[in-house]
């Protein structure tokens, strides 16, 4: 090729090569046995030029190469580099990678429960650790040149996302920021914000997947391609939905369902129904073992099957075991056993049975495993290790696996495209689909990756193609000021400067940008209003005045209707107050409508211990057993009309709301006793027709000159449009006002509350405020108030552990049926006092318009883990503690780790006696499986 170049071109090329060799990038590239991709080179060159970078690229594309180049630059320049990750498991993984490359003396690790060589020039840490260092003004920040923020899209996380923004805003100007993100649709917007707060920032977006991804649908025995390449008019190929798949969907979705056997005239069992469906239909949803066997035959393992349920993951493993599926040979089984026994050698033998070790090992030996947050961290780490070694070939996982862990597969299987989002079953978003299927295809191993969606009746291939072909995963700020943030900011910068800093947040940046579009809409609306006003002009009189009379008449009629509804609600509430345990009632409406037995009238007598309480204005909330065996606490909305007892029943003393058998027996007795009784029908009463105000308005309306206009109704339609548009315009103007300086306004409210509680005095942080500055977490202010009030004075280590657990624990699902079990004595009194203090803070927040629904403020402490924490810290065995807590081992360990973290904070902020007991509590909790799982 050089022969074809002119002497001048050869000279220029040689000069360019010489210049490249003189850069820091040249020796860095030689450290890898593969060529860097263009986006990696572009990002590294920007870094070397002294710019910050935002790299947004798909999972598995090698973004971390850019972070590793920042480490290389720091070491070459004799400066420090902090490499931050969102979770401890990722920190541990990155620490091991960097130690292998640079040696243990050059690399340190700092997580909530691990500190290794913390003064090294390169330190891997969780983002929270760096945030805390910035607020504390740590000496470790001296000489810091680069900060790598891996998985920076975590700032969308509503619980922890604010930490990323705090770090980005507060890092010294001299620090170069390297932000690594998944592919997001608004990378340019995020980059523009980084440019504003951090200076010159290069945005590098790569949509290219290093391993191509093929999309499939598995229906019955056939694997369909989701897309088909077709030649366009210009000759270029274009992707369209596979017509065979669309034809199949039309055919199958038009078939009738066969839910009843007409010959026998009764409902078929589910298994019979499935068998009949298979016989009558050409396709079906394959079973889990059937899917893995099919993938194995086609050479598409290893595979990750995403199931949006922990129980579903465990059940899938059991189904594969029962089917006799084996994916490992004898040699593979032996290697698995050796690795597992080595990694679990530190777990006491008596705990292994409790943890389901032998069933778990049986699955691993066959090459099959589950992976979810309810598993012991050690078990999850072993699954990850065996999967990477190719000894586990089928993993059934919840979507948490898609977040960050380096665990790529050849294939990814999605059972369903619907998941529970905490409130309802909702379709997964294009962003979630992209993140889940991003695991398919291992760079340097697979030529292509495969995403397989299982056929479900009613599936729309077009909608699936929309999911697979859309790259909409916008980054949305979740930044909210907190009490701890407020005192730390005021301590360092004073209130005025703190306010300015908060207005620099990505949240405010996005809010301000959205105001521009709203302002344009207001201008358009004002032009429309002028046109409508002209069209409603009447030659007989002032039509705007006539229109006002019509609206006043309509509003009065609506008001009377509402008064009638309010009276009915009041009557319903009064009827609920008369209910007693044992009353048989008929719930008139709602999800649980029908026959029910009152277990507890639910009178509003203050906060319920350990649960979300309800105020007197909520009215009674009876706890009932329905005829369908469900125990539920109902709300006033379930009783739009008064309800009366139809009959009475005795509730057995042995009745246990948690026992399915107990509920079944009592529900059966309820149906026998009152199933034949018809509920009383209520008729609505009409609002008073002789209201004086309505009569006056009607008289004025008839007397108005415009009332006789032939075009009256035409004018009225224009007037209605005018007032509707005017109302919308006023609403838009309020939105503009509401979005301007929203973060700063919230900060002002928080500072006002803290001033009232003597944490702040103007720009001065008091002694109480300095203590609050050392307490991080959702319930920072509650913890500080408990220390101030001496609530934990005189408690033993186990009792203090029980109380501290209420500051971190949050149940996965609210359980109104049974109050949590609590330790007796001082601990119970202290927990009750914590709930009372929270009630006082809750009232103060309401006074200061600090809204918990917007993610600001203190949620109610959850006492659901107090008994488990107390028993574990008291030295009881794992078997007994887990059985009483009814909690998976992984959840137990995770909550214990968070408990250790908050106890450490209490030890740093509390008076000597409480601090001493907090340290003892840490030692008492950090034992057995908790101690063994302390890394990650």
Buried (B, 14 or more C-beta within 10 A) or exposed (E): EEEEEEEEEEEEEEEEEEEEEEBBBEEBBEEEEEEBBEBBBBBBBBBBEEBBBBBBBBBBBBBBBBBBBBBBBBBEEEBBBBBBBBBBBBBBBBBEBBBEEBEEEBBBBBBBBBEBBBEBBBBBBBBBBBBBBBBEEBEBBEEBBBBBBBBBBBBBBEEBBBBBBBBBBBBEEEBBBBBBBBBBBBBEBBBBBBBEBBEEBBBBBBEEBBBEBBBBBBBBEBBBBBBBEEEEEEEEEEBEBBEEBBEBBEEBEEEEEBEEBEEEEEEBEEEEBBEBBEEEBEBBBBBBBBBBBBBBEEEBBBBBBBBBBBEBBBBBBBBBBEBEBBBBEEEBBEBBEEBBEEBBEEBEEEBBEBBBBEBBBEBBBBBBBBBBBBBBBBBBBBBBBBBBEBBBBBBBBBBBBBBBBBBBBBBBBBBBBEBEEEEEEEBBBBBBBBBBBBBBBBBEEBEEBBBBBBBEBEBEBEEBBEBBBBEEBBBBBBBBBBBBBBBBBBBBBEBEEBBEBBBBBBBBBBBBEEBEEBEEBBEEBEEBBEEBBEEBEBEBBEBBEBBEBBBBBEEBBEBBEEEBEEEBBEBBBEBBEEBEBBBBBBBBEBEBEEBBBBBBBBEBEEBBBBBEBBEEEEBBBBBBBBBEBBBBBBBBEBBBBBBEBBEBBEBEEEBBBEEEEBBEBBBEBBEEBBEEEEBEEBEEEEBEEEBEEBEEBEEBBEEBBBBEBEBBEEBBEBBBBBBEBBEBBEEBBEBBEEBBBBBBBBBBBBBBBBBEBEBBEEEEBBEBBBBBBBBBBBBBBBBBBBBBEEBBBEBBBBBBBBBBBBBBBBBEEEBBBEEBBBBEEBBBEBBBBBBBBBBEBBEBBEEBEBBEEEBBBBBBBBBBBBBBBBBBBBEBBBEEBBEEBEBBBBBBBBBBBBBBBBBBBBBEBBEEEBBEBBBBBBEBBBBBBBBBBBBB
